[in-house]
Amino acid sequence: MLAPNKTNNMSTQEDIDYVKVARTAYRLTCITLPQYSHPKSPHRFTLPQLAACVLVRSVLNLSYRKMSDWLSSREEVYKELELPCIPDHTTLQRTFKKLQISYFKRMEKLIQEMGSK
């Protein structure tokens, strides 16, 4: 797991839009998912945090590995998702597999609808 890259503190409009997408994804996942997938899971990340990362990855159309890299360079998004550290690409991939694809498609559609308002 990586720490966020703090070298680029300048925000662009593009980053601000992704902060909104991340905020929306995180709120939706907090409402629709339990905190943890299992009582004995490591509890490093909450299920809503990881699912929000996967949703943002889907919106950006990035690979899991590139999503981890992208998160490390976007401190605003990292903070919005309340991540203790950057999740590894395999953690993101396992989260996607753990939850049904239909869940992600439904949430992605909601995010896009909310973004167009």
C-alpha positions as CSV (number, residue, x, y, z in Angstrom):
1,M,0.0,0.0,0.0
2,L,1.2,3.4,-0.9
3,A,1.1,6.8,0.7
4,P,-0.4,9.6,-1.4
5,N,2.0,11.6,-3.5
6,K,2.0,15.2,-2.3
7,T,4.2,16.7,-4.9
8,N,1.3,18.2,-7.0
9,N,-0.9,20.3,-4.8
10,M,-2.4,22.4,-7.6
11,S,-6.0,21.5,-8.3
12,T,-7.4,21.6,-11.8
13,Q,-11.1,21.6,-12.8
14,E,-10.6,18.0,-13.9
15,D,-9.5,17.0,-10.4
16,I,-12.4,18.9,-8.8
17,D,-14.8,17.0,-11.0
18,Y,-13.3,13.7,-9.9
19,V,-13.5,14.8,-6.3
20,K,-17.3,15.2,-6.8
21,V,-17.5,11.8,-8.5
22,A,-15.5,10.2,-5.6
23,R,-17.7,12.0,-3.0
24,T,-20.9,10.8,-4.7
25,A,-19.5,7.2,-5.1
26,Y,-18.5,7.1,-1.4
27,R,-21.9,8.4,-0.2
28,L,-23.7,5.9,-2.3
29,T,-21.6,3.0,-1.2
30,C,-21.9,4.1,2.5
31,I,-25.7,3.9,2.2
32,T,-25.8,0.6,0.3
33,L,-23.0,-1.5,1.7
34,P,-22.1,-2.8,5.2
35,Q,-18.9,-1.3,6.8
36,Y,-17.0,-4.6,6.3
37,S,-17.5,-7.6,4.2
38,H,-16.7,-10.0,7.1
39,P,-16.4,-9.5,10.9
40,K,-12.8,-10.9,10.8
41,S,-11.6,-9.0,7.8
42,P,-8.4,-6.9,8.4
43,H,-10.5,-3.7,8.7
44,R,-7.8,-1.7,6.9
45,F,-10.4,-0.2,4.6
46,T,-14.1,-0.2,4.8
47,L,-16.1,-1.9,2.1
48,P,-17.7,1.5,1.0
49,Q,-14.2,3.0,0.6
50,L,-13.0,0.2,-1.6
51,A,-16.2,0.0,-3.6
52,A,-16.0,3.8,-4.2
53,C,-12.5,3.4,-5.5
54,V,-13.7,0.7,-7.9
55,L,-16.6,2.9,-9.1
56,V,-14.2,5.8,-9.7
57,R,-11.9,3.4,-11.5
58,S,-14.8,2.4,-13.7
59,V,-15.7,6.0,-14.5
60,L,-12.1,6.8,-15.4
61,N,-11.8,3.5,-17.4
62,L,-8.5,2.6,-15.7
63,S,-6.9,-0.7,-14.9
64,Y,-6.7,-1.6,-11.2
65,R,-2.9,-0.9,-11.2
66,K,-3.3,2.5,-12.8
67,M,-6.1,3.3,-10.4
68,S,-3.7,2.8,-7.5
69,D,-1.2,5.1,-9.2
70,W,-3.9,7.6,-10.0
71,L,-5.1,7.7,-6.4
72,S,-1.6,8.3,-5.1
73,S,-1.4,11.4,-7.3
74,R,-4.8,12.9,-6.3
75,E,-4.7,13.9,-2.7
76,E,-8.1,15.5,-2.9
77,V,-9.8,12.3,-3.9
78,Y,-7.7,10.3,-1.4
79,K,-8.9,12.6,1.4
80,E,-12.6,12.5,0.1
81,L,-12.6,8.7,0.4
82,E,-11.1,8.9,3.9
83,L,-8.5,6.3,2.9
84,P,-5.9,5.5,5.6
85,C,-3.5,4.6,2.7
86,I,-3.7,3.8,-1.0
87,P,-5.2,0.3,-1.7
88,D,-3.1,-2.1,-3.7
89,H,-4.5,-3.0,-7.2
90,T,-5.2,-6.6,-6.0
91,T,-7.3,-5.2,-3.2
92,L,-9.4,-3.3,-5.7
93,Q,-9.7,-6.2,-8.0
94,R,-10.9,-8.5,-5.1
95,T,-13.4,-5.9,-4.1
96,F,-14.8,-5.9,-7.6
97,K,-15.0,-9.7,-7.6
98,K,-16.6,-9.8,-4.2
99,L,-19.5,-7.6,-5.1
100,Q,-21.8,-8.4,-8.0
101,I,-21.1,-6.7,-11.3
102,S,-24.8,-5.6,-11.4
103,Y,-24.1,-3.6,-8.2
104,F,-21.3,-1.6,-9.8
105,K,-23.3,-1.1,-13.0
106,R,-26.2,0.3,-11.1
107,M,-24.0,2.6,-9.0
108,E,-22.1,3.8,-12.0
109,K,-25.4,4.7,-13.7
110,L,-26.5,6.6,-10.6
111,I,-23.2,8.5,-10.4
112,Q,-23.5,9.5,-14.1
113,E,-27.1,10.6,-13.6
114,M,-26.2,12.7,-10.5
115,G,-23.3,14.2,-12.4
116,S,-25.5,15.3,-15.3
117,K,-27.9,17.3,-13.0
